[in-house]
C-alpha cells in the first residue's frame, strides 16, 4: 500500500512543482497568480513529497527491527529525500504564508532552501544510479524487487514475502538476471505479477530438479528491510 501511495504522491507533487516553476518565470504576474499558482501548488507539492518519503521509511522498515540500516544505499536515499522535501516546503511557504506582504529575508529563504534541497535530491538520484547498477531496480518504494534479486528467489504477491535460496544479508556475486545453462529441461526463469505472467521483472524464481522446491521457513532478520522466507535447500 505504501508503495502505491508514495509513487502517486511523488508523481502528483512533481506535476505541481512543474506548474509552480513555470509560472514563477512569468514577469509582472498579479498577486493572486503568485499565491495560487506558485505558493499554493509548490506547498502542496512539497507536502506530497514529504508524504512520499514517509512511505519510503515505512516501506523499508527504517527504525524498525529487521529493517533497512545505514549500511545500505536505500537508507541514505530515503534520508536525502526527506531533508530535500522539507527544504522544498520551507522554500515554498513564503509565497504562500507571507503573501501579499513582502519580507526582506524572503528571497534568501526561498533561494537557499531550494538550492540545498535540490543538491540533496541530486545526491539521492546518484545513489539510485548505483542501486540500478547493483540490480536494485526497486529503488526506495519497491523493495520486493531488490530482495528478490538479492535472494535469488521469488516474491509471493499476496503477502509480499520473499522466498529464495540465499540467506538474508549474505554476500552475492555480480550476476546477470538469467539462470545458468543446465541440462535439466525444468530449469526456467518465471516472471510473475499477481496471477499472470508479465514481461517486467516482478519476481525471479528458479525451478530446477537440483534445487528442489522453495519451501518457506522463517529466516532471521536482515538489514535489507525485507520480509523473507528462506529456502531449505542450498
LOKOL-883922 format. One line per 5 residues: number of its first residue (from 1); for each residue x, y, z of N, C-alpha, C. Coordinates in steps of 0.001 Angstrom, whole numbers, always signed. Each point is the difference from the previous one (the first is absolute). Example, Ala and Ser with C-alpha at 12.3 -4.5 7.8 and 13.67 -1.06 7.14 Angstrom:
1> +13190/-5690/+7800/-890/+1190/+0/+900/+1200/+0; -350/+1050/-720/+820/+1190/+60/-770/+1090/+730 .
//
This chain:
1> +824/-1205/+0/-824/+1205/+0/+864/+1264/+0; +1052/-1/+858/+845/+1183/+83/+758/+241/-1304; +300/-1070/-752/+662/+183/-1289/-887/+785/-959; -1280/-360/-55/-920/+680/-897/-225/+1447/+419; -207/+219/+1298/-233/+1361/+492/+1228/+873/-253 .
6> +1184/-534/+299/+1219/+777/-210/+256/+330/-1455; -259/-965/-886/+214/+240/-1428/-955/+1056/-533; -1276/-100/+367/-990/+987/-445/+323/+1381/+568; +417/+60/+1270/+340/+1286/+615/+1181/+654/-713; +1015/-777/-333/+1142/+550/-744/-420/+498/-1379 .
11> -849/-755/-666/-434/+363/-1359/-802/+1298/+6; -997/+95/+879/-835/+1200/+65/+819/+1199/+478; +865/-225/+996/+840/+1089/+488/+921/+548/-1069; +542/-867/-840/+869/+454/-1088/-767/+844/-1006; -1225/-399/-329/-820/+785/-925/-294/+1388/+583 .
16> -372/+58/+1277/-301/+1287/+631/+1230/+899/+36; +1158/-582/+306/+1217/+809/+26/+360/+502/-1392; -289/-793/-1009/+237/+469/-1374/-845/+1215/-332; -1259/-16/+450/-884/+1146/-224/+544/+1231/+723; +367/-172/+1275/+524/+1125/+763/+1286/+561/-580 .
21> +890/-885/-457/+1264/+469/-578/-235/+775/-1290; -955/-432/-807/-289/+690/-1259/-626/+1371/+262; -973/+68/+907/-679/+1268/+273/+957/+1002/+648; +936/-492/+803/+942/+911/+669/+898/+727/-985; +108/-503/-1225/+812/+659/-1024/-762/+1111/-718 .
26> -1295/+79/+212/-814/+1030/-664/+237/+1340/+685; +442/+1039/-740/+251/+1302/+645/-1296/+768/+239; +32/+868/+995/-1111/+913/+303/-1330/-747/+171; +55/-1125/+681/-1226/-753/+222/-773/+602/+1168; -1315/-83/-17/-811/+565/+1093/+186/-788/+1290 .
31> -419/+609/+1098/+187/-627/+1306/-748/-1296/+151; -1214/-83/-527/-765/-1234/+146/+675/-1150/-738; +653/+317/-1116/+697/-1039/-758/+1196/-519/+771; +725/+903/+665/+1137/-423/+823/-463/-878/+1155; -1123/+379/+598/-491/-764/+1147/-483/-1382/-404 .
36> -894/-73/-978/-641/-1267/-339/+854/-886/-894; +656/+585/-1005/+707/-799/-994/+1484/-159/+275; +497/+646/+1052/+1401/-202/+411/+46/-487/+1448; -439/+855/+923/+90/-377/+1404/-857/-1193/+373; -1250/+6/-457/-915/-1077/+387/+411/-1337/-606 .
41> +233/-36/-1332/+322/-1281/-646/+1350/-528/+474; +983/+892/+255/+1288/-465/+498/-110/-548/+1417; -834/+628/+819/-186/-487/+1368/-679/-1363/+0; -1048/-154/-797/-676/-1299/-83/+955/-1053/-564; +775/+373/-1022/+971/-942/-566/+1035/-428/+1026 .
46> +465/+938/+826/+984/-332/+1036/-588/-934/+1041; -1253/+240/+387/-661/-888/+962/-124/-1407/-581; -286/-90/-1287/-85/-1315/-643/+1368/-673/-46; +1059/+774/-219/+1349/-575/+42/+315/-558/+1382; -376/+735/+1045/+229/-486/+1365/-808/-1261/+251 .
51> -1245/-20/-479/-817/-1212/+135/+672/-1181/-694; +575/+225/-1170/+676/-1073/-727/+1210/-523/+773; +757/+907/+634/+1164/-456/+762/-418/-745/+1266; -1113/+407/+600/-518/-766/+1147/-351/-1423/-447; -601/-120/-1184/-300/-1334/-542/+1280/-796/-236 .
56> +1072/+680/-428/+1281/-685/-189/+529/-534/+1332; -112/+789/+1068/+451/-446/+1320/-812/-1211/+462; -1311/+63/-196/-851/-1115/+421/+307/-1237/-833; +148/+181/-1308/+195/-1121/-905/+1317/-730/+276; +1050/+746/+318/+1308/-604/+250/+244/-308/+1474 .
61> -1051/+188/+824/+44/-366/+1412/+1148/+688/+745; +253/+1256/-351/+1020/+773/+705/-500/+297/+1410; +897/-140/+981/-296/+136/+1436/-724/-1211/+560; -203/-1053/-810/-677/-1191/+499/+966/-1180/-4; -234/-947/+898/+871/-1155/+111/-5/-797/-1293 .
66> +1186/-344/-471/+132/-729/-1252/-159/+865/-1231; -97/+1314/+192/-167/+898/-1133/+1315/+419/-613; -103/+891/-967/+1175/+486/-709/+866/+844/+928; +1328/-121/-132/+938/+739/+840/+880/+907/-855; +858/+752/+665/+864/+968/-681/+1025/-671/-914 .
71> +166/-1298/+99/+966/-689/-851/-484/-164/-1440; -1268/+303/-249/-561/-171/-1335/-294/+1364/-625; +175/+67/-1310/-176/+1270/-712/-1424/+521/+97; -975/-891/+61/-1388/+445/+44/-275/+793/+1281; +688/-326/+1090/-164/+738/+1248/+403/+1459/-185 .
76> +1152/+218/-629/+478/+1357/-245/-894/+733/-993; -487/-706/-1014/-883/+630/-982/-1290/+485/+668; -535/-789/+915/-1224/+407/+704/+227/+1258/+824; +1121/+55/+715/+270/+1174/+824/+259/+1234/-854; +715/-153/-1100/+237/+1140/-890/-1312/+517/-577 .
81> -885/-918/-365/-1305/+416/-508/-814/+729/+1063; +89/-464/+1235/-752/+637/+1088/+474/+1432/+231; +1308/+189/+165/+511/+1350/+257/-208/+904/-1223; +154/-545/-1196/-256/+796/-1190/-1450/+445/-83; -926/-873/+353/-1429/+338/-27/-332/+1067/+1038 .
86> +596/-107/+1188/-245/+1006/+1040/+515/+1368/-442; +1183/+29/-616/+547/+1274/-477/-860/+581/-1128; -528/-844/-854/-900/+493/-1044/-1260/+610/+613; -491/-597/+1079/-1169/+558/+670/+321/+1363/+609; +1178/+120/+623/+408/+1280/+567/+114/+1060/-1092 .
91> +549/-393/-1156/+134/+953/-1097/-1323/+382/-633; -1012/-841/+157/-1308/+279/-605/-892/+852/+886; +234/-25/+1306/-902/+674/+934/-32/+1521/-120; +1128/+701/-258/-88/+1468/-61/-1029/+521/-992; -68/-563/-1187/-990/+456/-974/-1417/-367/+424 .
96> -118/-938/+906/-1324/-453/+436/-454/+704/+1279; +888/+30/+1002/-377/+567/+1294/+183/+1522/+31; +1105/+500/-558/+328/+1421/+93/-693/+848/-1067; -769/-605/-871/-720/+783/-1011/-1135/+775/+655; -262/+1278/-374/+696/+788/-1022/+1150/+828/+548 .
101> +313/-110/+1307/+1045/+830/+594/+1378/-562/-341; +866/+847/-599/+1362/-413/-322/+864/+74/+1258; +900/-945/+134/+911/-53/+1147/+1415/+176/-514; +845/+704/+771/+1355/+291/-478/+845/-1270/-122; -319/-1045/+782/+772/-1244/-62/-650/-1052/-894 .
106> -1089/+371/-649/-743/-979/-799/+857/-598/-1110; +710/+862/-730/+797/-491/-1128/+1091/-946/+463; +624/+307/+1142/+1049/-868/+515/-558/-1349/+421; -1131/+15/+678/-605/-1251/+464/-386/-881/-1184; -635/+603/-1001/-457/-770/-1157/+1183/-572/-773 .
111> +956/+857/-351/+1117/-446/-836/+882/-1017/+714; +299/+239/+1276/+881/-918/+730/-675/-1348/+227; -1269/+17/+339/-708/-1264/+254/-89/-850/-1258; -367/+627/-1112/-102/-758/-1250/+1375/-469/-483; +1032/+815/+209/+1339/-374/-462/+519/-1215/+765 .
116> -63/+51/+1339/+501/-1125/+805/-876/-1226/-207; -1316/+195/-50/-885/-1138/-242/+265/-671/-1329; +277/+799/-1029/+290/-574/-1318/+1294/-805/+27; +1011/+486/+738/+1261/-745/+122/-239/-1348/+675; -828/-7/+1033/-301/-1261/+688/-713/-974/-936 .
121> -922/+497/-809/-683/-872/-958/+975/-526/-1057; +991/+813/-367/+1007/-462/-961/+799/-1158/+597; +424/+139/+1261/+740/-1081/+651/-859/-1261/+108; -1281/+161/+306/-900/-1151/+57/-101/-677/-1362; -73/+788/-1053/-83/-574/-1349/+1277/-745/-371 .
126> +1147/+533/+423/+1270/-686/-267/+32/-1348/+716; -477/-30/+1248/-64/-1269/+721/-882/-1009/-734; -1112/+472/-569/-890/-906/-719/+642/-525/-1277; +892/+775/-600/+736/-508/-1165/+876/-1173/+412; +675/+134/+1149/+821/-1104/+495/-877/-1194/+394 .
131> -1188/+266/+547/-920/-1092/+302/-397/-732/-1279; -249/+739/-1055/-355/-609/-1288/+1142/-878/-503; +1235/+483/+117/+1146/-777/-461/+173/-1276/+803; -511/-25/+1240/+70/-1197/+837/-1290/-822/-63; -785/+234/-1039/-1242/-756/-243/-1073/+247/+1058 .
136> +70/+1123/+700/-1041/+350/+955/-1011/+908/-708; -768/-611/-899/-882/+762/-874/-1237/+531/+719; -249/-437/+1216/-1166/+473/+738/+200/+1344/+656; +1258/+490/+34/+329/+1280/+603/-538/+93/+1432; -756/+1052/+329/-404/+214/+1392/-1432/-427/+287 .
141> -789/-280/-1020/-1419/-275/+228/-458/-1355/-522; +936/-848/-399/-382/-1346/-440/+1104/-969/+398; +162/-156/+1305/+1093/-816/+515/-156/-1470/-353; -1236/-448/-355/-185/-1406/-339/+888/-412/-1171; +159/+884/-971/+856/-315/-1139/+1455/-95/+459 .
146> +440/+944/+836/+1377/-37/+493/+274/-1284/+778; -940/-366/+878/+191/-1187/+828/-49/-1275/-831; -875/-25/-1001/-119/-1192/-839/+1287/-280/-748; +571/+1038/-597/+1233/-182/-758/+1161/-351/+923; +52/+634/+1172/+1077/-288/+942/-87/-1424/+527 .
151> -1217/-460/+295/-191/-1336/+558/-51/-1082/-1065; +6/+382/-1290/-145/-950/-1100/-1258/-834/+196; -1092/+664/+287/-1233/-709/+316/-1187/+578/-725; -1130/+38/+693/-1243/+472/-593/-809/+745/+1041; -846/+916/-453/-886/+744/+880/-1386/-639/-12 .
156> -548/-244/+1182/-1385/-451/+101/-882/+1237/-73; -751/+133/-1091/-728/+1235/-266/-1008/+317/+1086; -643/-1004/+563/-1061/+238/+975/+529/+545/+1320; +1205/-405/+404/+522/+368/+1311/+1213/+908/-66; +675/+83/-1153/+1215/+785/-109/+1229/-707/+532 .
161> -130/-1268/+448/+1145/-755/+498/+908/-410/-1146; +1289/-111/+315/+998/-425/-978/+446/-1409/+335; -91/-902/-960/+435/-1375/+178/+1194/-223/-907; +1139/-438/+568/+1192/-173/-816/+982/-948/+642; +1132/-167/-691/+989/-970/+453/+1062/+614/+896 .
166> +348/+1279/-217/+1098/+608/+733/-488/+521/+1340; +770/-159/+1083/-398/+563/+1293/+6/+1510/-54; -900/+669/+727/-66/+1451/-45/+1280/+647/+482; +419/+1054/-704/+1195/+706/+388/+1285/-656/-447; -49/-1151/-665/+1214/-673/-438/+541/+680/-1235 .
171> +1349/+41/-158/+563/+629/-1188/-369/-782/-1251; -142/+691/-1091/-363/-648/-1259/+910/+524/-1100; +423/-840/-910/+829/+459/-1111/-829/+769/-1006; +691/+840/-792/-673/+678/-1092/-397/-1035/-1035; -1246/+73/-481/-492/-1011/-910/-1044/+607/-901 .
176> -268/-669/-1092/-1046/+401/-907/-1317/-622/+442; -1095/+603/-462/-1319/-502/+377/-416/-1124/-932; +806/-1049/-81/-303/-1165/-821/+441/-1239/+758; -719/-1094/-101/+417/-1228/+675/+1219/-587/-688; +844/-717/+732/+1148/-637/-636/-443/-1082/-973 .
181> +830/-219/-1017/-291/-1037/-977/+39/-1360/+670; -1033/-788/-192/-77/-1306/+643/-673/-980/-939; +309/-1284/+213/-591/-1033/-836/-1429/-317/+400; -389/+467/+1190/-1345/-293/+463/-1003/+859/-749; -999/-630/-542/-999/+727/-784/-954/+776/+884 .
186> +55/-261/+1313/-930/+674/+897/+548/+1302/+546; +1274/+349/-314/+581/+1243/+497/-575/+1159/-792; -733/+863/+641/-659/+1122/-671/+100/+1236/+862; -235/+1122/-609/-136/+1249/+725/-1423/+470/-175; -708/+92/+1111/-1404/+372/-42/-153/+1427/+478 .
191> -631/+828/-800/-287/+1365/+383/-1484/+76/+318; -304/+306/+1268/-1379/-23/+439/-432/+1374/+480; -1209/+359/-269/-630/+1199/+545/-1462/-318/+222; -370/-202/+1282/-1367/-398/+300/-257/-1389/-544; -1046/-129/-796/-396/-1301/-514/+388/-205/-1452 .
196> +697/+982/-625/+354/-154/-1399/+1482/+302/-185; +575/-534/-1066/+1396/+244/-309/+117/+1317/-749; +1057/+758/+313/+248/+1259/-674/+1435/+32/-471; +294/+975/-863/+1348/+118/-531/+918/+734/+954; -544/+726/+991/+829/+738/+947/+581/-907/+1057 .
201> +968/+547/+750/+618/-772/+1073/-843/+201/+1244; -957/-872/+233/-818/+47/+1205/+499/-1006/+1018; +476/-1170/-462/+554/-978/+924/+894/-934/-788; +1012/-532/+659/+943/-911/-640/-22/-1324/+743; -411/-1064/-690/-91/-1316/+646/+891/-987/-736 .
206> +666/-815/+762/+834/-1050/-562/-684/-1340/+271; -377/-680/-1056/-619/-1306/+133/+913/-1030/-672; +552/-881/+753/+833/-1037/-581/-30/-1229/+892; +278/-1128/-579/-16/-1242/+760/+1117/-11/+1023; +1142/+703/-320/+1110/-8/+930/-289/+831/+1239 .
211> -717/+1137/-177/-217/+906/+1123/-1186/-410/+849; -950/-691/-564/-1165/-399/+765/-972/+1148/+168; -1125/-236/+669/-1004/+1046/+182/+469/+1048/+990; -550/+1215/-174/+343/+1099/+909/-921/-58/+1206; +247/-952/+885/-840/-156/+1182/+348/+1084/+1008 .
216> -961/+747/+460/+267/+1150/+851/+98/-371/+1462; +1067/+456/+631/+140/-78/+1442/+430/+1365/+480; -221/+299/+1265/+311/+1323/+523/+1488/+259/-86; +352/+1207/-423/+1400/+385/-110/+313/+1054/+1045; +1264/+82/+458/+364/+1016/+982/-84/+1384/-609 .
221> -178/+1031/+837/-99/+1352/-522/+1259/+398/-746; -161/+796/-1047/+1133/+495/-771/-2/+1516/+35; +989/+609/-646/+83/+1452/-63/-569/+531/-1293; -749/-792/-702/-560/+414/-1275/-1367/+609/+139; -681/-225/+1115/-1369/+446/+144/-987/-908/-667 .
226> +433/-1196/-425/-858/-926/-724/-693/-946/+986; -1255/-327/-306/-671/-1097/+672/+326/-1252/-790; +719/-931/+605/+562/-1087/-761/-424/-1349/+537; +61/-992/-911/-122/-1403/+366/+1116/-730/-711; +876/-641/+734/+1177/-603/-601/-331/-1381/-523 .
231> +793/-456/-958/-184/-1337/-541/+779/-999/+829; -495/-1203/+56/+671/-1049/+754/+1117/-630/-804; +97/+338/-1287/+1042/-589/-830/+1161/+936/-138; +1162/-539/-324/+1200/+825/-118/-25/+750/-1312 .
//
